[in-house]
Structures are given as structure tokens and as C-alpha cells.
Amino acid sequence: MTTRKKPARKPGRQKWQEWEGNEDRLNVLAAWARAGKTDEEIAKAIGISRSTLAEWKKHHESIRTALSIGREYADRLVENSLYKIALGYTVTEKKAFKLRKIEYDELGKKKSEEEVLEYADETRHISGDLRAIAFWLKNHKPESWSDKGIKPEADETAVAGTIVFDTASVAEIKKVMEEEQKNAEKER
């Protein structure tokens, strides 16, 4: 009885090689990361396991870079949105309204009547969101804006995070807070 030897495997391209050197595929990886896909979702889209993708990132600079650039871009977009929401912003919206056009003859009798839709731009200001402001300050200036207040080791003569407002500013802040509270109650 003779045993047959299995033919030696031809060294083929590994799947990572299809992605590492291909600029278009690296752009796809970056786009997936920018769209907020998790490593697990990206791995599934490629047809590999999450652990294999982790190995790719460990050993292949271009794959790691493409994924991190995409995620950094997405993070910046979210940060900018949070910043915009914290400060407030102005938005212009197209609004439709009905317009009734009536035509009269020279004697003042109604000749025709029609309703048409007209569009106009409406600009409105969206007030800053107090929760976004608090979140931003707690994360960007925790030494001044933590929930715990002044730390015991802080200089007792210094008051961290103190801001002095004039009476008009206090009234405006109070008004914004009341509006926010009303909006929150409506949402419940």
C-alpha cells in the first residue's frame, strides 16, 4: 500500500495583502470607520473575524492608519456638533405657506381664485444646551468644573471656576434655564 503525498500548497496572497497595498480598499476602510462602524462590523464586511482584524492592525501600518484616520475624523465631527449645540446656533429653514390669489374684474367682482404654495426662508436661533455645556466643561476643564467642587488640596484663597455675571446676564441665563426646563417637561 502506497500513501500519496498531498501536493504542496502554492503560496497565495493573504487576504490582508488585498487590503494593505490597495489605496481604494484603504479608503473604504477609512470610510467605514468614519461612518462609525465598529471593528466587528468592519471585519464582517471584509469577511474575517474581529480578532483577525486586530492582528492586521497590529502588523500592518497602512490598515491601522486608515482605520484610525477615519475614526479621528468622525470624532472631530461629533466634537464640533457638541460644541455647536453647547453654544447655540442659527438655522435657516424653507417654510411652505398657502397663498390665496384672487383676481377681480374692473367692477370689483371676483373673477378667479386659486391657492398656490409659496416658500420663504425662516431664520431662527437654537439656544445653547445646558447639558452639552456642562458635559463640555466637565471633560475639558475638570479641575474647575467637576461635580465634586474644589479639591481639598486646592488653595483655599483661590476660588476655582468662579465667573462673575452682571444682573442682565444672570436674568438671561435664568430665562434660558427655565426654557430648557419647560422643554424637558414637554418631552416627558
BARO-813980 format. One line per field, with one value per residue (C-alpha): residue in three letters; x, y, z. Coordinates in steps of 0.05 Angstrom, whole numbers, plus 32768, in hexadecimal, padded with zeros to 4 digits. Layout:
<pts>
residuo <- c(ALA  ...)
u <- c(X  ...)
v <- c(Y  ...)
w <- c(Z  ...)
</pts>
This chain:
<pts>
residuo <- c(MET  THR  THR  ARG  LYS  LYS  PRO  ALA  ARG  LYS  PRO  GLY  ARG  GLN  LYS  TRP  GLN  GLU  TRP  GLU  GLY  ASN  GLU  ASP  ARG  LEU  ASN  VAL  LEU  ALA  ALA  TRP  ALA  ARG  ALA  GLY  LYS  THR  ASP  GLU  GLU  ILE  ALA  LYS  ALA  ILE  GLY  ILE  SER  ARG  SER  THR  LEU  ALA  GLU  TRP  LYS  LYS  HIS  HIS  GLU  SER  ILE  ARG  THR  ALA  LEU  SER  ILE  GLY  ARG  GLU  TYR  ALA  ASP  ARG  LEU  VAL  GLU  ASN  SER  LEU  TYR  LYS  ILE  ALA  LEU  GLY  TYR  THR  VAL  THR  GLU  LYS  LYS  ALA  PHE  LYS  LEU  ARG  LYS  ILE  GLU  TYR  ASP  GLU  LEU  GLY  LYS  LYS  LYS  SER  GLU  GLU  GLU  VAL  LEU  GLU  TYR  ALA  ASP  GLU  THR  ARG  HIS  ILE  SER  GLY  ASP  LEU  ARG  ALA  ILE  ALA  PHE  TRP  LEU  LYS  ASN  HIS  LYS  PRO  GLU  SER  TRP  SER  ASP  LYS  GLY  ILE  LYS  PRO  GLU  ALA  ASP  GLU  THR  ALA  VAL  ALA  GLY  THR  ILE  VAL  PHE  ASP  THR  ALA  SER  VAL  ALA  GLU  ILE  LYS  LYS  VAL  MET  GLU  GLU  GLU  GLN  LYS  ASN  ALA  GLU  LYS  GLU  ARG)
u <- c(8000  801C  800A  8001  8020  7FF3  800B  802E  8003  8015  8026  7FEC  7FDB  7FC0  7F80  7FA3  7FCF  7F91  7F83  7FC7  7FE3  7FA2  7F94  7F4B  7F40  7F64  7F35  7EFB  7F16  7F1D  7ED6  7EB9  7EDD  7EC7  7E7F  7E85  7E89  7EA8  7EE4  7EB4  7E88  7EC5  7EE2  7E9F  7E9C  7EE2  7ED1  7F00  7EFA  7F03  7F41  7F5F  7F52  7F74  7FB1  7FB0  7FB0  7FEA  8016  8002  800D  7FE2  7FA5  7FAD  7FB6  7F7A  7F4D  7F68  7F63  7F1B  7F0A  7F2E  7F07  7EC5  7EDA  7EE9  7EA5  7E82  7EAD  7E9B  7E51  7E55  7E78  7E43  7E0B  7E2C  7E32  7DF2  7DEC  7DC0  7D9C  7D78  7D3E  7D11  7CC9  7C8D  7C4E  7C0E  7BFF  7BBA  7BBB  7B7A  7B6F  7B38  7B1A  7B14  7AD1  7AEF  7ACF  7AF9  7B12  7B3E  7B5C  7B95  7BC1  7C0B  7C44  7C7A  7CBC  7CE2  7D21  7D17  7D54  7D50  7D83  7D8C  7DA2  7DDE  7DD1  7DE3  7DF2  7E22  7E43  7E4B  7E65  7E98  7EB1  7EB5  7EDF  7F0A  7F14  7F08  7F34  7F02  7EC0  7EBE  7E80  7EAA  7EBB  7EFD  7F2E  7F48  7F90  7F7C  7F92  7F5C  7F64  7F56  7F10  7F14  7EE3  7EC4  7EA4  7E85  7E47  7E23  7DD9  7DC2  7DEC  7DD1  7D8A  7D98  7DB8  7D7D  7D4D  7D73  7D73  7D28  7D1C  7D47  7D20  7CDE  7CF7  7D0E  7CCA  7CA7  7CD3  7CBD)
v <- c(8000  8042  8084  80C0  8100  813D  8170  81AA  81E9  8220  825E  828B  82D2  82DA  8301  833A  8344  8355  838E  83A6  83BC  83D2  841C  8414  83DE  8407  8440  8410  83FD  8447  8455  841C  8436  847D  8463  8449  83FF  83D4  83A7  836C  838A  839B  8355  8336  8362  834B  8302  82F7  82F3  832E  830E  8308  8352  8360  8339  835F  83A1  8389  8373  83A0  83EB  8400  83DA  83F5  843C  8439  8423  8455  8490  847E  847A  84BB  84DF  84C5  84D9  8520  8525  8510  8540  8579  8567  8566  85AA  85C7  85AC  85C7  860D  8610  861E  863D  8613  8628  85FC  85FF  8605  85FA  8622  8627  8667  8675  869E  86BF  86E5  8719  873A  8785  8785  8764  8720  86E3  86C7  868D  8670  863F  8626  861F  8608  863C  8631  865F  865A  865C  8668  8654  864F  860D  861D  85FB  85BA  85BC  8571  8578  85B3  858C  854F  8578  859D  855F  853C  8576  8599  8564  8588  85C2  85A1  855D  8549  8543  858D  85A7  8571  8572  857D  85BC  8600  8617  8660  8650  8641  8612  861A  865B  8687  86CA  86DF  8721  8723  8722  86E3  86C0  86CF  86B5  8675  866B  8674  8641  860F  8618  860D  85CE  85B5  85C2  859E  8563  855F  8560  8526  84FB)
w <- c(8000  7FEB  800B  7FE1  7FF4  7FF4  7FC2  7FE2  7FE8  7FB9  7FE0  7FD0  7FE3  8029  8030  8055  8017  7FEF  801F  8035  7FF2  7FD1  7FD9  7FC6  7FFA  802F  801F  8029  806E  8080  8067  8091  80CF  80BF  80BA  8101  80F2  8129  811E  8120  80E9  80BF  80C7  80B3  8075  8061  8070  80AB  80F7  8125  8142  80FD  80F0  8133  811A  80D8  80FE  8129  80EF  80B5  80BC  8080  8099  80E0  80C5  8097  80D0  8102  80D0  80C2  810C  811D  80E6  8103  8149  8131  8110  8151  817A  814B  8150  819C  819B  816D  8198  81D7  81BB  8194  814A  8115  80E2  80A2  808D  8050  8065  8038  803F  8017  7FF3  7FD8  7F98  7F87  7F47  7F40  7F03  7EFB  7F1F  7F5C  7F4F  7F5D  7F1B  7F33  7F71  7F7A  7FB2  7FA6  7FD2  7FDD  8001  802E  8057  80A2  80CE  8116  814E  8174  81BB  81DA  81FF  8248  824B  8210  8232  8274  824F  8229  8266  8292  825D  8246  8288  82BE  82F1  82F0  82DE  82FF  8326  8365  8367  8380  8392  83DB  83C5  839F  83B8  83E8  83D3  8389  8371  8336  82FE  8317  82E3  82F4  82CC  82CA  82DC  8293  8284  82C1  82AB  8265  8280  82AE  8273  8249  8282  828C  8241  8243  827F  825B  821D  8247  8268  8224  820C  8247)
</pts>
